Amino acid sequence: MELENVLLIGGSGFVGGWIASGLSQRGVRVTIPTRRRDNTKRLITLPTVSMVEANVHDPQALAELVKGHDAVINLVGVLHDNDSRLPYGKGFAAAHVDLPRMIVAAMKDSGVRRLVHMSALNAALNAPSEYLCSKGEGEAIVRAAADELAVTIFRPSVIFGPDDSFLNMFAKLLKLFPILPLGGGKARFQPVFVGDVARVFVDCLSVRATFGQTYDLCGPKVYTLRELVEYTGQLIGKSRRIVDLGDGGWAYLQAGLLWLLPKPPMSPDNLRSMEVDSVTDGTHDYPDWQPTPLEAVAPTYLSPNEIEQLRLDRYRFRAGR
Ligand SMILES: NC(=O)c1ccc[n+]([C@@H]2O[C@H](COP(=O)([O-])OP(=O)(O)OC[C@H]3O[C@@H](n4cnc5c(N)ncnc54)[C@H](OP(=O)(O)O)[C@@H]3O)[C@@H](O)[C@H]2O)c1
């Protein structure tokens, strides 16, 4: 199946930029709906990519967008929701549950058959956080559409790469504070490189063997949150003292306070997500999955000076100086 044009919903963000670029390199035309066109200047320069301002939550606008495309990729996701309640708040419901339901309906109506959906590792109806629970519900809706649509679902652990909001957020905190109190430091992650994530999203589009499948996306190595923060500190030259707040009352008190900030780096719901380790046993890996190590990429954006220094050292060595 040769694809000529793809609708990339939620494509204006961190992961979307990499997928848009991968599709563009293959000459695929990409339409990215966005709520604010100003946010997306860097993508406008990609050949074959067009940004359109649209409200994807409006069924009519969504139906118009879907029409005429060969495939849809849905990346929309939110990490925080002010409306906290059980099983999940209105913001999580709109982004993770209602939108996938509407996308599936619009695709069935217009005869567009290929859907690639971004979920998250540990997403499940009985997950401990609103984020994971709503992602689980969205995943179930997409999976249930597999009788009529060719669906592929991806479930990544935390994603790293230039402009990520995980290691870069810790880098900012480590630069600001001489001591870092850390909740959930023992939680385990298997960080995956955004370039690897984008590659499989692009590759799978026309691979029939991936239709109806769900894949975990994880890096080659497991780290505790504390190890990741310490490693970030080393890379930016700020090896701060980390105070372990455990995963109980103190950690939730800190998350509750951080949650009050205008751009919260952490929320109590994020902490609840960390109650389940974000790791895989490898049984749901993408075919020929060979993930890039964190250590091969993180220094290039967290400590670019160090990379430049290594390059200069290499030149000096070669020149015998
Ligand atoms: N980053 C990670 O570590 C990670 C890990 C596991 C899973 N994921 C999942 O991967 C997906 C992409 O993540 P990302 O890091 O690229 O996120 P991101 O940078 O925040 O981008 C998400 C995009 O979705 C759109 N969006 C957000 N909320 C929306 C809403 N309520 N309605 C419509 N559009 C909305 C935004 O587009 P506009 O603002 O332009 O409208 C934004 O560009 C998400 O589903 C996320 O849950 C990410």
The ligand as an ORCA input file, in Angstrom:
! r2SCAN-3c Opt
* xyz 0 1
  N       6.790     12.517     25.535
  C       6.787     11.357     26.218
  O       7.689     11.050     27.015
  C       5.639     10.387     25.996
  C       5.683      9.124     26.594
  C       4.625      8.229     26.373
  C       3.557      8.595     25.575
  N       3.550      9.842     25.021
  C       2.400     10.227     24.185
  O       2.877     10.648     22.917
  C       2.032     11.655     22.379
  C       2.863     12.825     21.885
  O       3.636     13.297     22.963
  P       4.483     14.648     22.835
  O       5.520     14.583     23.890
  O       4.857     14.884     21.432
  O       3.375     15.713     23.284
  P       3.347     17.280     22.982
  O       4.682     17.797     22.600
  O       2.651     17.901     24.135
  O       2.394     17.363     21.702
  C       1.062     16.965     21.754
  C       0.293     17.685     20.678
  O      -1.094     17.380     20.823
  C      -1.861     18.558     20.625
  N      -2.826     18.647     21.736
  C      -2.563     18.664     23.055
  N      -3.694     18.711     23.748
  C      -4.700     18.752     22.851
  C      -6.088     18.802     22.967
  N      -6.700     18.842     24.136
  N      -6.792     18.835     21.829
  C      -6.207     18.814     20.631
  N      -4.873     18.753     20.458
  C      -4.135     18.717     21.567
  C      -0.960     19.761     20.669
  O      -1.131     20.467     19.438
  P      -1.488     22.038     19.351
  O      -1.091     22.677     20.636
  O      -0.673     22.519     18.177
  O      -2.947     22.093     19.072
  C       0.445     19.180     20.775
  O       1.263     19.595     19.738
  C       1.020     11.969     23.469
  O      -0.159     11.250     23.211
  C       1.679     11.447     24.721
  O       0.725     11.071     25.710
  C       4.555     10.743     25.186
*
